[in-house]
Protein backbone atom coordinates (compact mmCIF):
# COMPACT_ATOMS: atom_id res chain seq x y z
CA UNK A 1 0.00 0.00 0.00
CA UNK A 2 1.46 3.39 -0.94
CA UNK A 3 1.97 5.86 1.86
CA UNK A 4 -0.52 8.71 2.15
CA UNK A 5 0.70 11.85 0.45
CA UNK A 6 -1.04 14.35 2.73
CA UNK A 7 -2.73 14.60 6.09
CA UNK A 8 -6.19 14.96 4.56
CA UNK A 9 -5.89 11.43 3.21
CA UNK A 10 -4.88 10.14 6.65
CA UNK A 11 -7.79 11.87 8.37
CA UNK A 12 -10.11 10.59 5.65
CA UNK A 13 -8.98 7.03 6.32
CA UNK A 14 -9.54 7.51 10.05
CA UNK A 15 -13.01 8.95 9.44
CA UNK A 16 -13.93 5.83 7.48
CA UNK A 17 -12.86 3.44 10.24
CA UNK A 18 -16.06 1.99 11.68
CA UNK A 19 -14.46 0.42 14.74
CA UNK A 20 -12.43 3.41 15.89
CA UNK A 21 -11.88 2.85 19.64
CA UNK A 22 -14.56 4.05 22.02
CA UNK A 23 -14.00 4.92 25.65
CA UNK A 24 -14.44 1.66 27.61
CA UNK A 25 -17.71 1.50 29.58
CA UNK A 26 -15.85 0.17 32.60
CA UNK A 27 -14.27 3.60 33.04
CA UNK A 28 -17.65 5.28 33.38
CA UNK A 29 -18.97 2.54 35.68
CA UNK A 30 -15.97 2.65 38.01
CA UNK A 31 -15.85 6.44 38.20
CA UNK A 32 -19.61 6.60 38.83
CA UNK A 33 -19.25 4.37 41.89
CA UNK A 34 -16.16 6.27 43.01
CA UNK A 35 -18.20 9.46 43.09
CA UNK A 36 -21.38 8.01 44.61
CA UNK A 37 -19.85 5.44 47.00
CA UNK A 38 -16.19 6.39 47.44
CA UNK A 39 -15.75 4.14 50.46
CA UNK A 40 -17.21 1.02 48.87
CA UNK A 41 -13.92 -0.70 48.10
CA UNK A 42 -15.53 -4.07 47.37
CA UNK A 43 -17.95 -2.70 44.78
CA UNK A 44 -15.26 -0.62 43.09
CA UNK A 45 -12.97 -3.67 43.00
CA UNK A 46 -15.74 -5.81 41.51
CA UNK A 47 -16.22 -3.37 38.63
CA UNK A 48 -12.51 -2.94 37.91
CA UNK A 49 -12.00 -6.69 38.30
CA UNK A 50 -14.04 -7.27 35.14
CA UNK A 51 -10.98 -6.13 33.19
CA UNK A 52 -7.91 -8.05 34.32
CA UNK A 53 -5.72 -5.92 32.10
CA UNK A 54 -6.77 -2.85 34.06
CA UNK A 55 -6.20 -4.63 37.37
CA UNK A 56 -2.67 -5.55 36.32
CA UNK A 57 -1.87 -2.00 35.25
CA UNK A 58 -3.34 -0.39 38.38
CA UNK A 59 -1.07 -2.63 40.44
CA UNK A 60 1.81 -1.76 38.10
CA UNK A 61 1.25 1.96 38.76
CA UNK A 62 0.92 1.42 42.52
CA UNK A 63 4.15 -0.60 42.61
CA UNK A 64 6.16 1.71 40.37
CA UNK A 65 9.20 3.08 42.21
CA UNK A 66 8.06 6.52 41.09
CA UNK A 67 4.77 6.12 42.96
CA UNK A 68 6.66 6.04 46.24
CA UNK A 69 4.98 3.19 48.13
CA UNK A 70 7.06 1.77 50.97
CA UNK A 71 5.51 -1.69 50.70
CA UNK A 72 4.46 -3.88 47.80
CA UNK A 73 0.84 -3.56 46.73
CA UNK A 74 -0.41 -7.07 45.97
CA UNK A 75 -4.19 -6.69 45.80
CA UNK A 76 -6.57 -4.42 43.93
CA UNK A 77 -8.47 -3.67 47.14
CA UNK A 78 -5.32 -2.41 48.86
CA UNK A 79 -4.45 -0.28 45.82
CA UNK A 80 -7.94 1.28 45.92
CA UNK A 81 -7.59 2.11 49.62
CA UNK A 82 -4.15 3.70 49.42
CA UNK A 83 -4.78 5.72 46.25
CA UNK A 84 -7.90 7.53 47.37
CA UNK A 85 -10.85 8.52 45.19
CA UNK A 86 -9.35 11.39 43.21
CA UNK A 87 -6.05 9.65 42.52
CA UNK A 88 -7.79 6.41 41.58
CA UNK A 89 -10.12 8.26 39.21
CA UNK A 90 -7.11 9.70 37.38
CA UNK A 91 -5.44 6.29 37.22
CA UNK A 92 -8.60 4.56 35.95
CA UNK A 93 -9.13 7.27 33.34
CA UNK A 94 -5.57 7.11 32.05
CA UNK A 95 -5.41 3.31 31.94
CA UNK A 96 -8.87 2.94 30.37
CA UNK A 97 -8.08 5.35 27.55
CA UNK A 98 -4.62 3.87 27.02
CA UNK A 99 -6.12 0.36 26.89
CA UNK A 100 -8.85 1.37 24.44
CA UNK A 101 -6.63 0.67 21.42
CA UNK A 102 -6.01 -3.06 21.26
CA UNK A 103 -4.29 -5.08 18.57
CA UNK A 104 -2.44 -8.32 18.02
CA UNK A 105 1.35 -8.32 18.41
CA UNK A 106 3.04 -6.29 15.68
CA UNK A 107 6.62 -6.51 14.43
CA UNK A 108 8.91 -3.77 15.75
CA UNK A 109 6.44 -2.61 18.41
CA UNK A 110 6.68 -3.78 22.01
CA UNK A 111 3.46 -3.13 23.91
CA UNK A 112 5.16 -3.54 27.29
CA UNK A 113 7.81 -0.97 26.40
CA UNK A 114 5.05 1.40 25.26
CA UNK A 115 3.12 0.90 28.51
CA UNK A 116 6.19 1.30 30.73
CA UNK A 117 7.18 4.50 28.94
CA UNK A 118 3.66 5.94 29.15
CA UNK A 119 3.29 5.09 32.83
CA UNK A 120 6.68 6.57 33.70
CA UNK A 121 5.98 9.81 31.83
CA UNK A 122 2.60 10.10 33.55
CA UNK A 123 3.99 9.55 37.05
CA UNK A 124 6.96 11.83 36.39
CA UNK A 125 4.73 14.59 35.01
CA UNK A 126 2.55 14.42 38.13
CA UNK A 127 5.61 14.60 40.37
CA UNK A 128 7.11 17.50 38.39
CA UNK A 129 3.87 19.49 38.63
CA UNK A 130 3.99 19.17 42.40
CA UNK A 131 7.70 19.97 42.66
CA UNK A 132 7.21 23.06 40.49
CA UNK A 133 4.47 24.26 42.88
CA UNK A 134 1.60 23.51 40.49
CA UNK A 135 -0.34 20.78 42.34
CA UNK A 136 -3.60 21.96 40.77
CA UNK A 137 -2.54 20.54 37.40
CA UNK A 138 -0.86 17.37 38.70
CA UNK A 139 -3.87 15.21 37.81
CA UNK A 140 -4.02 16.47 34.23
CA UNK A 141 -0.23 16.14 33.99
CA UNK A 142 -0.51 12.47 34.96
CA UNK A 143 -3.28 11.68 32.47
CA UNK A 144 -1.68 13.80 29.74
CA UNK A 145 1.65 12.10 30.32
CA UNK A 146 0.06 8.66 30.18
CA UNK A 147 -1.69 9.46 26.89
CA UNK A 148 0.90 11.65 25.17
CA UNK A 149 1.99 8.96 22.68
CA UNK A 150 -1.43 7.41 22.04
CA UNK A 151 -1.09 8.45 18.40
CA UNK A 152 1.70 5.89 18.04
CA UNK A 153 -0.84 3.18 18.88
CA UNK A 154 -3.14 4.53 16.17
CA UNK A 155 -0.37 4.33 13.59
CA UNK A 156 0.51 0.77 14.59
CA UNK A 157 -3.12 -0.40 14.48
CA UNK A 158 -4.57 1.50 11.53
CA UNK A 159 -1.51 2.33 9.41
CA UNK A 160 0.68 -0.79 9.83
CA UNK A 161 2.39 -0.47 6.45
CA UNK A 162 3.35 3.13 7.12
CA UNK A 163 4.59 2.17 10.60
CA UNK A 164 6.89 -0.50 9.18
CA UNK A 165 8.09 1.95 6.53
CA UNK A 166 8.90 4.50 9.24
CA UNK A 167 10.69 1.86 11.29
CA UNK A 168 12.73 0.56 8.35
CA UNK A 169 13.81 4.11 7.44
CA UNK A 170 14.74 5.07 11.00
CA UNK A 171 18.41 5.87 11.61
CA UNK A 172 20.56 8.27 13.64
CA UNK A 173 19.93 11.16 11.25
CA UNK A 174 16.15 10.68 11.01
CA UNK A 175 13.90 11.15 14.03
CA UNK A 176 10.76 9.05 14.22
CA UNK A 177 8.46 12.07 14.35
CA UNK A 178 10.11 13.59 11.26
CA UNK A 179 9.65 10.35 9.34
CA UNK A 180 5.99 10.24 10.39
CA UNK A 181 5.50 13.66 8.89
CA UNK A 182 7.40 12.93 5.69
CA UNK A 183 5.69 9.57 5.10
CA UNK A 184 2.19 10.24 6.43
CA UNK A 185 1.87 14.00 6.25
CA UNK A 186 1.39 14.29 10.00
CA UNK A 187 2.74 12.83 13.24
CA UNK A 188 1.47 10.80 16.17
CA UNK A 189 0.75 14.12 17.89
CA UNK A 190 -1.99 15.10 15.44
CA UNK A 191 -3.34 11.55 15.21
CA UNK A 192 -3.59 11.23 18.99
CA UNK A 193 -5.29 14.62 19.26
CA UNK A 194 -7.78 13.52 16.60
CA UNK A 195 -8.83 10.56 18.74
CA UNK A 196 -9.07 12.57 21.97
CA UNK A 197 -11.27 15.11 20.21
CA UNK A 198 -13.47 12.25 18.98
CA UNK A 199 -13.74 11.16 22.61
CA UNK A 200 -14.69 14.73 23.55
CA UNK A 201 -11.96 14.94 26.18
CA UNK A 202 -10.91 18.26 27.77
CA UNK A 203 -8.76 20.56 25.65
CA UNK A 204 -6.04 20.37 28.30
CA UNK A 205 -5.54 16.66 27.54
CA UNK A 206 -5.92 17.14 23.79
CA UNK A 207 -3.10 19.70 23.83
CA UNK A 208 -0.85 17.46 25.95
CA UNK A 209 -1.07 14.93 23.14
CA UNK A 210 -1.01 17.36 20.22
CA UNK A 211 1.91 19.54 21.35
CA UNK A 212 4.13 17.48 23.66
CA UNK A 213 7.02 17.88 21.22
CA UNK A 214 6.38 21.62 20.80
CA UNK A 215 4.64 23.03 23.92
CA UNK A 216 4.78 26.65 22.78
CA UNK A 217 2.26 25.83 20.03
CA UNK A 218 -0.34 25.07 22.68
CA UNK A 219 -3.02 27.75 22.71
CA UNK A 220 -4.35 27.34 26.24
CA UNK A 221 -2.15 24.96 28.23
CA UNK A 222 1.49 25.80 27.54
CA UNK A 223 2.68 25.17 31.11
CA UNK A 224 0.88 21.83 31.42
CA UNK A 225 2.20 20.64 28.04
CA UNK A 226 5.70 21.87 28.97
CA UNK A 227 5.61 19.72 32.09
CA UNK A 228 4.63 16.70 30.00
CA UNK A 229 7.51 17.39 27.60
CA UNK A 230 9.97 17.72 30.47
CA UNK A 231 8.66 14.45 31.94
CA UNK A 232 9.00 12.78 28.54
CA UNK A 233 12.57 14.04 28.22
CA UNK A 234 13.52 12.88 31.73
CA UNK A 235 11.97 9.47 31.08
CA UNK A 236 13.86 9.06 27.82
CA UNK A 237 17.12 9.83 29.56
CA UNK A 238 16.38 7.20 32.23
CA UNK A 239 16.09 4.60 29.43
CA UNK A 240 13.62 2.48 31.39
CA UNK A 241 12.19 1.19 28.10
CA UNK A 242 13.02 0.99 24.41
CA UNK A 243 10.74 3.59 22.81
CA UNK A 244 12.11 4.28 19.35
CA UNK A 245 9.58 7.02 18.59
CA UNK A 246 11.29 9.41 21.03
CA UNK A 247 14.92 8.81 20.14
CA UNK A 248 16.73 12.04 19.32
CA UNK A 249 14.08 14.29 20.85
CA UNK A 250 15.59 17.32 22.58
CA UNK A 251 14.39 19.61 25.35
CA UNK A 252 12.88 22.89 24.17
CA UNK A 253 15.06 25.77 25.42
CA UNK A 254 11.99 27.99 25.70
CA UNK A 255 10.61 25.88 28.55
CA UNK A 256 12.82 27.61 31.12
CA UNK A 257 10.81 30.83 31.50
CA UNK A 258 7.55 29.01 30.91
CA UNK A 259 8.22 26.80 33.93
CA UNK A 260 9.46 29.64 36.14
CA UNK A 261 13.23 29.28 35.76
CA UNK A 262 15.38 32.39 35.39
CA UNK A 263 17.43 30.89 32.61
CA UNK A 264 17.92 27.77 30.54
CA UNK A 265 20.97 26.97 32.70
CA UNK A 266 18.70 26.94 35.75
CA UNK A 267 16.35 24.53 34.00
CA UNK A 268 19.25 22.26 33.08
CA UNK A 269 20.49 22.35 36.67
CA UNK A 270 17.03 21.36 37.91
CA UNK A 271 16.73 18.67 35.24
CA UNK A 272 20.18 17.24 36.10
CA UNK A 273 19.45 17.05 39.82
CA UNK A 274 15.97 15.67 39.23
CA UNK A 275 17.26 13.02 36.80
CA UNK A 276 19.83 11.90 39.38
CA UNK A 277 17.09 11.65 41.98
CA UNK A 278 14.86 9.65 39.63
CA UNK A 279 17.75 7.34 38.75
CA UNK A 280 18.34 6.67 42.44
CA UNK A 281 14.64 6.04 43.01
CA UNK A 282 14.34 3.62 40.09
CA UNK A 283 17.51 1.69 40.86
CA UNK A 284 16.81 1.50 44.60
CA UNK A 285 13.47 -0.23 44.02
CA UNK A 286 14.66 -2.70 41.38
Secondary structure by P-SEA (a helix, b strand, c coil): ccccccaaaaaaaaaaccccccccaaaaaaaaaaaacccaaaaaaaaaaccaaaaaaaaaaaaccccccccccccaaaaaaaacaaaaaaaaaaaaaaacccccccccccaaaaaaaaaaaaaaaaaaaaaaccccaaaaaaaaaaccaaaaaaaaaccaaaaaaaaaaccccccaaaaaaaaccccaaaaaaaaaaaacccaaaaaaaacccccccccccaaaaaaaaaaaaaaaaacccccccccccccccccccccccccaaaaaaaaaaaaaaaaaaaaaac
